[in-house]
Amino acid sequence: MSLFTHVLACLFGIGSWVAINGMWVELPLIVNSIPEGWHLPSYLTIIIQMANIGPLFITLMHRFKPGVLDERPVIYTIVTVGVVATFLLAFFWNRTLTFGGGKHSAALLSLSFLLSVVDCTSSVTFLPFMMRLQPRYLTTYFIGEGLSGLVPALVALIQGVGVVHCKNASAIANFSMGNSSRGSEGELQADYQPANFSAQGFFLFLSAMMLVCLGAFLLLNIHPAVAREHKGKGYVDDSQRVEKIDISQSQNSETPEQRPMLDFPEGPVIKQRSSFGKGTYSRIELVFIFVVLAWVNALTNAVLPSVQSYSCLPYGNQAYHLAATLSSVANPVACFIAMFVPIRSLVLMGVLTVTGTGFGAYIMAMAALSPCPLLINHDLGAALI
């Protein structure tokens, strides 16, 4: 029964970001059939940031109406919306409407916004629900959350999206952001190879994954085997354990080790420090941690994805597709490493942040130099990007 609960927690976690991660890896296949073209990554970035109204609403409810909002009805609602939106996306992703002086993919953009609300809101509802279970199931949930990027990336690799060959390859080409470019000795035209299955099939797969997430959540709520795994059934956290020791023992038998856990710590040095994770950090260190979180999230979720078509596409569709796919694979790999090697060194965090910022600066520089970035005619340039 414990294994059954672990499987359900993993499947539940997969549904957290599978829809938006799937949109990113499917871009090379759909951009050639919509009016927005390669501006779609910028549109998606803005849409995802607008979708943070979902987490904002949940946060404000917890702040001003604590205990009123139950996350379970919210999860049922958003996952159901995710199932329906991905299903509709399979049939309407390439439909266009004329407004604002041109054609736009109204259905694609609208459904992408709904999926963004679903995934962003999952970040502040799925985890509080998992806190009802014993802590060991949190690890399994995070594995599933990492797989929400890995699974659609692997399916996209099997699909073979964005494979392109150039006709008249003997000509010397000056690559551009369009579908064809002229060389000094002739004309090159991009010949897009058909994928192993269509975008419709991929979006139906995403809808099936959201349906699996909904089924897993339903079983986590109603199955009696899962109910026995709740914290209230035999689980005692540290605060409860200390309280029980205090009640069961007399004042004369209390040991010195228990007293600091029961009394509020005093002294100017201790008051200036806050418990965070499994370490104790000063206010300055906490500010550093949250500044790093804000900076890294800004780069990975907003700045770099919005310019990815400019930084990667000049090196070819294959380079863009691999960059989008491998970025989805990187998240579960990092979570897997951190699960077995939990390092909480702030120095290492700073080193990693500076290193990642350097990579981000290179990406932004290539985007600024687009459509003629460095090493555009060398395999090394595509490999670096």
N, C-alpha and C positions, 0 to 999 in steps of 0.2 A: 504493500500500500504506500510505503514511503517513496518507492521508485515511481509509482503511478503519479504521486503528487509532484515529484521532480519533473516528470515529462510534461504534465499540465503547466507547471510554472514556466518551463522553457518555451512551450508553444504560445503561452500567453505573452511572454516577452518578445517573441518574434513579431507580433502584431503591432509593436510600439511605433516603429519607424519604417516598416517594410514598404509602405505606399510611396512616401517621398523618396526614399533611397532607390526604389524602383524607377521613379520618374527620372532621376538623375542619370542612371545607367542606360535608360532607353532613349535619351535625347538624340544620339547620332542617327537613330532610325526614323524619328518623327519630324525632325527639323526641316527636312527637305520637302515635307508635304503640308506645311502650315505657313501662313503669311509672315509670322514673326521670324522665321528662320533661326539663325544663330543668336538672335537677340533673346530667345526664350530663356536661357540661363539667367539673364538679368531680370526678366519678368518673374521667374520662379523665386529668385532671391527676395524680391520686394514682397511677393505674395506670402512667402513663409514668414517674413518679419511682421506683416500685417496680421497673420494668424495667431500671433502671440496675445491677442485679445482673449483667447481661451484660457491660458495660464494666468493672465492678469485677473480675469473674473474669479477663477478658483482661489487665487491668493487673497484677493480683497474679501471674498466670502469668509475665508478662514480667519482673516484679520478682524473684521468687524462683526461677523456672526459665527464665532467659534462654536463648533459642535453641531451646527445646524445642517451643514452640507454633508450628505453621505456620498462617498465617491462611487459606490456601486451603481446607482442609477445613471450617474454621469458616464461611467465606463460602458454600460449597456448602450447608451445613446450614441456615444462617439464611435464605438466599434461598429454598430449597425450602420451609421452614416458612412463609415469607411467601406463596408461591404457594398453598399448601394452605389457609392460614388465611383469606386473602381470598376464595378460592373457596367455602369453607364459610360465610363471613360472608354471601355472597349469598343463601344458602338458609335460614340460621338466625338472622339478626340480630334478627328480631322474635319469636323463640320465648322463652317465659318459664317459669320454675320457681317454685314456692311454697316459700320457706324463710325463716327469720328473721322470721316474723310477717307476711309479705307476698310479693307477686310481684316477681320480679327478672329482668332480662334476662341470665341466666347465660351463654348462648352468646355474646352480644355482648360482655360484659365479659371473659370468658375469652379469646376470640379477639383482642380489643383488647390484652390483656396480651401475648399471643404476638407480635402485630405490633409492640408497643412494644419488646419484647426484640430483635426483628429489627432495627428501625430504630436503636435506641440502640447495639446492638453493631456496626452498620455503621460508626458513627463512629470506631471504634478498630480496624477490620479492613480496610475498603475502601481507606483512604488508605495504610496500610503496603504493601498489595499494589500500588497504583499507583506507589509509590516504586521498584518493580522496573523500571519503564519510564523512558524519558528524561524530563527535567523538563517538556518542552513539552506532554506529555500531561496533566500535572496541571491546567493551565488548563482543558482540555477537560472533565476530570472535574468540576471545580468548576462549570462551566457546567451540566453535567448534574445536579449536586446542587441547583443553584438551580432547574432546571426541575422537580425533584421536587415543588416547591410550586406552580409556575406551571401545569403541565399539568393536575393535578386541579382547580385553581381555574377554569381556562378551561372544562373539561368541566362543572363545576358551574354555571357561568354559562349554558352552552348548555342544561343540564338545566332551569334555571329553578327551583331549589329555594327553598322558603320564600315564594313569592308568595302574598299574602293580601289579600283585599278585605273591607271591613266592610259588612254590610247595614244598612239604615236609617241611612245616613251623615249625614242631617240632624240626628240627635240629637247632643247634646253629650256626648262620651265622657270618662270618666276611665279611662285605660288601666291595665291591670293585667297580672300575669304569667300569667293564665289564658287560655283560649281565647275567652272572651267577657267583656264588662263592661257595666255598666248606666250609662246617662247620665241627665241630669236630665229629659229629655223622652221617654225610651223605652229600648228595649233594643237593644244592638249585639251582633251575633254575627259571629265571624270566619269567613269563607268561604275556606278554603284551596283554591287552584287546583291542579289536578293538574299534576305535572311532565311534561316532554316525554318522559322515560323514568324507569323506576322506580329505587329504591335497589338492587334486585337487579342491574339492568344496570350501575349505577355500580360496585358491588363486583366484578362480573365484569370490568369494565374495569381496575380496580386489579390483579386477579389476572393479567390479560394483561400489564400493565406489569411486574409482578414476573417473569413468565415471560420477557419480553424481556430483563430484567436478567440472569436466569440464563443465557439463551442468549449474551448479550454476554460474560459472565464466562467461559463455557465456551470461546468463541472466543479470548478474550484469553489463555487458558491453553494451548490446543492448536494454534492456527493458526501455521504457520511464518512468515508475514509479520510477526506480532506478536513472535515470538521474536527476530527480527532487530532489534527496537526496544528490547530490554533494555539496561540500562546496561552490562552486561558485554560487549556487542558494540560496541566502538568508542567508548563514552562514557567520558570521563575527567573526574572532578570536580577541584576545586581542590587538595585534599590529595594526590591521585594525581599531578597535574601537577607540584606542587612537589617531590614525592619523585623523579620521573623526572628533573627538572632537576638535583637534587642528585647523582644517580647518574652522569649523563652528563657532568658537568663536574668538573674537578679543583678542589681546595681553593683553588689560587691564582687560578682564574678566576671564583670566586664574586663576585657583585656585592653591594653593601651592601643592595640592596632585597630580596634573597632571605633574608638572615640572620634578620630578625625573624619571617619566616614559619616558619622551621625551629626557632628557639629558643623556649623558653617565656618569655613576657614577664615581666619582673620589675619591682619597684617597687610601693609601697603604693597608688598611685593606680590603676594598671592592674589590680592584683589584686582591687580592690573592684568592678570592672566586669565585666559578663558580655555575651557576644555573643548577640543575640536578633534574629531576622529579619535585616535588613541594616543595623541600627544597633547601637550599643554603649551599654548602659544601666547605670546604677548599681543597687545593690541596692534602694534606695528606689524608683527608677523601675520596677524589675521588680515590686516589691510593689504599686505603683500599678496597673500593667497587669493583674495577676492579680486584684486587688480589683475593678477595673472589669469584667473578664470574668465574675467570679462574680456581681456585682450585676446586670449586664445579662442574663445567662442566667437568673437567678432571676426577673426581671421578665417576660421574654418567654416563658419555658418553663414557669413554675409559677404565679406570682402573678396576672398579668393574665388568662391563659386561664381560670383557675379561677373568676373573677368576671365573665367576659364575658357570661354570660346575664343578670346583674344590671345591668351597665353599659350594654349595647346593646339588649337585648330590649324595655325599656319604650318605645323609640323605634320599635318595629315589627320584624317579621320581616325585612323587606327591609334595614333598617339593620344588623341582626345579620348577615345573610348577606353583605352587601357588606363589612362589617368583617372577617369571617373570611376572605373571598376575597382582599381587597386585602392583608391581612397576609401571605398566602402569596405574593402577587405581589411584595411589597416586598423579600423576600430575594433573588431572582434579579436584581432591578433594582439593589440595592445591590452585589451581587457583580460585576455587569457594570460599574458605575461604577468600583469599586475596582480592577478588572482593568486599566483604561486609565489611571486616575489614582491610583496608589499613594501615598497620603499617610501618613507614619508619625509625624506630629507628635503628641506627647503632650498638648500644649495643645489641639489640635483634638479629640483623644479625650476630654479632660475636658469641653470645651464640648458635644460631642455627648452625652456621658453626662448632664450636667446638663439639657440640653434634653429628652432622652428621659425623664428622671426627672420633669420637669415634666408631660409628656404622661401619664405613668403615674399621677401624683398626681391629675390631672383625671379619669382613668378610674376610679381607686379612689374618688374623691369621688362620682362619679355612681353607682357601685355601692352606696356607703353610703346615698345618698339614694333608692335604688330602693325602691318602684316609681314614685316621683314625683321624678325628677331634674330638673335645670334645663332650661328650654326644651323641655319634653316635648311641648308643643302647637305647636311651631314647627319648620319645616323646617331652620332653622339648628341646632337641637339634634341632629337626626339627622345633618346634614352634619358637625358637629364630632366626634361620637362615631365 
